[in-house]
């Protein structure tokens, strides 16, 4: 004759299930700070991909029809608009002023109706922006800081050359393809801050390999 479970055994099983649930459920909660970092890493890598595929390179001589080719490299720029950190991926047009507009901004590969901008300066079509690139509204990020071994303080943008190597600073102000050691020397760190903590993204020199620091 098969015996039934006793009340004590049932209570024990319920307690064990409760303990397991308490241990597992917290690990399934979302972490907006980490999600923001993963997104930024992905978009920096995509910027590098665009730079290598587009292959903006020419002989830097006075006879070249487009002498400012190096100012049109693909870049990702972080800026504050209405006190919210946002970023945009773009390749400068004929003005080479370092500011993106709707036509210069990369199309979102996951949604061709959107562009890879959170609504930065120069972006006028609010219906085309990708709200996830507004780091404050999407992930609660309050600020973004750049550092590269103490160099280029205040810079909030990265560009990539035709080999995928990272460059720092506003390339619209470059007077030649490579100036003042703007080819990244050492590791560039981009730190995202929210009200509770922060996470740092590293971009390596030469390779442009981008990853989250643990």
C-alpha positions in Angstrom: 0.0 0.0 0.0 1.4 3.4 -1.1 1.8 5.9 1.7 0.8 9.5 1.4 3.0 12.5 2.2 2.8 13.6 5.8 2.1 17.3 6.6 5.6 17.6 7.9 7.1 16.4 4.6 4.9 18.8 2.6 6.0 21.7 4.8 9.6 20.7 4.4 9.2 20.7 0.6 7.6 24.1 0.6 10.4 25.5 2.7 13.0 24.1 0.4 11.2 25.6 -2.7 11.0 29.0 -0.9 14.8 28.9 -0.2 15.6 28.1 -3.8 13.3 30.8 -5.0 14.9 33.4 -2.7 18.3 32.4 -4.1 17.4 32.3 -7.8 14.9 35.2 -8.2 17.3 38.1 -7.3 19.8 36.9 -10.0 17.1 37.2 -12.6 16.4 40.9 -11.8 17.5 43.4 -14.4 20.5 45.6 -13.8 20.0 48.9 -15.8 23.6 49.9 -15.3 24.9 46.7 -16.8 22.4 46.8 -19.6 23.5 50.3 -20.5 27.1 49.2 -20.5 26.4 46.3 -22.8 24.5 48.5 -25.2 27.3 51.1 -25.3 30.0 48.4 -25.9 27.9 47.0 -28.7 27.5 50.5 -30.3 31.2 51.3 -30.0 32.0 48.1 -31.8 29.4 48.9 -34.4 31.0 52.3 -34.9 34.4 50.6 -35.5 32.7 48.2 -37.9 31.3 51.1 -39.9 34.7 52.8 -40.0 36.4 49.7 -41.4 33.7 48.9 -43.9 33.3 52.5 -45.2 37.1 52.7 -45.4 37.5 56.5 -45.4 41.0 56.8 -46.6 42.7 59.0 -49.2 46.1 60.3 -50.1 46.4 63.4 -47.9 47.7 65.8 -50.6 46.5 69.2 -52.0 45.5 67.5 -55.3 42.9 65.3 -53.7 39.4 66.4 -54.6 38.2 65.9 -51.0 41.1 66.9 -48.7 39.0 66.7 -45.6 38.3 63.0 -45.9 39.8 62.3 -42.4 37.2 64.6 -40.8 34.4 62.3 -42.0 35.4 59.2 -40.1 32.7 57.3 -38.2 32.5 58.4 -34.6 30.4 58.1 -31.5 29.9 61.2 -29.5 28.3 61.5 -26.0 26.7 64.8 -25.0 24.3 66.3 -22.6 21.0 67.6 -23.9 18.5 68.9 -21.3 20.9 67.5 -18.7 20.5 64.0 -20.0 23.5 62.0 -21.4 22.8 60.8 -24.9 25.0 59.6 -27.7 25.0 59.5 -31.5 26.9 57.5 -34.1 27.6 59.5 -37.3 30.0 60.3 -40.2 30.4 64.0 -40.8 29.2 65.4 -44.1 30.6 68.3 -46.2 30.6 70.8 -43.3 33.0 68.6 -41.2 31.9 70.6 -38.2 31.9 67.6 -35.8 28.1 67.9 -35.2 25.7 65.2 -36.4 22.5 65.9 -38.3 19.7 63.5 -39.4 21.3 62.5 -42.7 24.8 61.9 -41.3 23.7 59.6 -38.5 23.9 55.8 -38.8 20.7 53.9 -39.4 19.8 51.5 -36.7 20.5 48.0 -38.1 17.8 46.5 -35.9 15.1 49.0 -37.0 15.7 50.9 -40.3 13.0 53.4 -39.3 15.3 54.7 -36.6 18.7 56.3 -36.4 21.5 55.6 -33.9 20.9 58.8 -31.9 19.3 59.6 -28.6 18.4 63.0 -29.8 21.7 65.0 -29.7 22.5 68.5 -31.0 21.6 68.8 -34.6 19.1 65.9 -34.7 15.8 67.4 -35.6 13.5 64.5 -36.5 12.4 63.3 -33.1 10.4 60.5 -34.7 13.6 58.9 -36.0 15.6 58.9 -32.7 16.3 55.7 -30.8 15.2 56.4 -27.2 17.5 53.7 -25.8 20.4 56.0 -26.8 19.1 58.5 -24.2 21.0 56.8 -21.4 19.1 58.7 -18.7 15.6 57.9 -19.7 16.4 54.3 -20.8 18.7 53.3 -18.0 18.8 56.0 -15.4 22.4 57.0 -16.2 23.2 60.5 -14.8 26.6 61.1 -16.2 29.4 59.7 -18.5 33.1 60.4 -18.1 36.1 59.7 -20.4 39.7 59.2 -19.3 42.7 58.0 -21.2 45.7 58.0 -18.9 45.0 61.6 -18.1 45.0 62.7 -21.7 42.3 64.5 -23.6 40.4 65.6 -20.5 36.9 66.7 -21.5 36.7 64.7 -24.6 33.5 62.7 -25.0 33.9 61.1 -28.4 35.7 58.3 -30.1 36.4 58.0 -33.8 38.0 55.1 -35.7 40.3 55.1 -38.7 40.0 52.7 -41.7 42.0 50.1 -39.8 39.7 50.2 -36.9 42.1 52.1 -34.6 40.5 54.5 -32.1 41.2 58.2 -32.2 40.3 60.7 -29.4 38.9 64.2 -29.7 36.9 66.2 -32.2 38.1 65.1 -35.6 36.4 68.1 -37.2 39.2 70.2 -35.8 42.0 67.9 -37.2 44.4 69.6 -39.6 45.7 66.3 -40.9 44.8 62.6 -40.7 46.8 62.1 -37.5 47.7 65.0 -35.2 49.1 65.4 -31.7 49.2 61.7 -31.0 45.4 61.6 -31.3 45.7 57.9 -32.2 44.7 56.4 -28.9 47.8 55.7 -26.7 46.9 53.4 -23.9 43.5 52.4 -22.6 40.5 54.7 -22.8 38.0 54.3 -20.1 34.3 55.4 -20.3 32.5 55.3 -17.0 28.7 55.3 -16.7 27.2 56.6 -13.4 23.8 56.3 -11.9 22.5 57.3 -8.5 23.8 54.2 -6.8 26.9 52.9 -8.6 29.0 53.0 -11.8 30.4 50.7 -14.5 33.5 51.2 -16.6 34.0 50.4 -20.3 37.5 50.0 -21.7 38.6 50.7 -25.2 42.1 49.4 -26.0 44.6 51.2 -28.2 45.5 49.9 -31.7 42.9 47.1 -31.8 40.0 49.2 -30.5 38.8 46.1 -28.6 36.0 47.3 -26.3 34.9 45.5 -23.1 33.4 46.0 -19.7 35.9 46.1 -16.8 35.0 43.7 -14.0 
